[in-house]
Amino acid sequence: DVKVTQSSRYLVKRTGEKVFLECVQDMDHENMFWYRQDPGLGLRLIYFSYDVKMKEKGDIPEGYSVSREKKERFSLILESASTNQTSMYLCASRDPGGATEAFFGQGTRLTVV
Amino acid sequence: QQPVQSPQAVILREGEDAVINCSSSKALYSVHWYRQKHGEAPVFLMILLKGGEQKGHDKISASFNEKKQQSSLYLTASQLSYSGTYFCGTEGRNFGNEKLTFGTGTRLTIIP
């Protein structure tokens, strides 16, 4: 059974903290994504990685960075968490080449207080 | 840029039909459809690749109008299990640009 695993379901952090959200996939996928989900705004792409150490900005990269040191792991980093980054974060992965199914993790509900 | 979905929300009685639309401002290579139930991860429904292509399984089908950069998802004789939020995802026509961008979502509620 294919799996995308996010390290935490729920996370509470303080304003100004550095926050790491981890995502691991076991399907040997080259493409990995981080999305943010907010009511009424749908799924917004934060960052996309198409290979180890390779990344591209999505639609809302401000305040975020990413790291992909190994193929199976894609980390989202909030350098200095702010309350407006309180949200549901979803990781996804898929094969390259376009028009391939994306597999999602269960999501991390991050609350910044 | 995110594709735009309409309607934002719809409530149906069991057995009724629904159409969800997805519109993009950029030329498209493919359109994806996913469904997310409350508290769960989005789950893949189908991908449409060619202009005019229609796909479907069971009573859920979709079409892709490449010229208009639009796709529609059709749910026929809806069942309670169809409830959830539906997302369309789009890829641009630049080969190698494999960003998958999702829409604003459509919340579908089926009532008995």
Contacts between the chains, C-beta under 8 A, distances in Angstrom:
chain1	res1	chain2	res2	distance
A	4	B	41	7.8
A	31	B	98	5.8
A	33	B	100	6.4
A	35	B	102	6.9
A	40	B	8	7.3
A	40	B	104	7.0
A	41	B	104	6.3
A	42	B	2	6.5
A	42	B	5	7.3
A	42	B	87	6.3
A	42	B	102	5.7
A	42	B	103	5.3
A	42	B	104	3.8
A	42	B	105	4.2
A	43	B	42	7.6
A	43	B	87	6.0
A	43	B	102	3.7
A	43	B	103	7.7
A	43	B	105	7.3
A	44	B	2	6.7
A	44	B	102	7.6
A	45	B	99	6.4
A	45	B	100	7.4
A	45	B	101	5.5
A	45	B	102	7.3
A	48	B	98	7.7
A	48	B	99	5.1
A	48	B	100	7.8
A	50	B	98	6.3
A	56	B	99	6.7
A	58	B	99	6.8
A	58	B	101	7.7
A	59	B	1	7.0
A	59	B	2	6.7
A	59	B	101	7.0
A	90	B	41	7.1
A	90	B	42	7.4
A	92	B	100	7.5
A	94	B	100	7.4
A	96	B	98	6.2
A	97	B	98	7.5
A	98	B	29	5.8
A	98	B	30	6.4
A	98	B	91	5.5
A	98	B	95	7.4
A	98	B	98	5.3
A	99	B	29	6.9
A	99	B	30	4.3
A	99	B	47	5.3
A	99	B	49	5.3
A	99	B	91	6.8
A	100	B	47	7.8
A	101	B	32	7.7
A	101	B	44	4.6
A	101	B	47	6.9
A	102	B	32	7.2
A	102	B	34	7.7
A	102	B	44	6.8
A	102	B	89	7.2
A	102	B	100	5.9
A	103	B	44	7.7
A	104	B	41	3.9
A	104	B	42	5.0
A	104	B	43	7.8
A	105	B	41	6.3
A	106	B	40	7.4
A	106	B	41	5.3
A	107	B	41	6.5
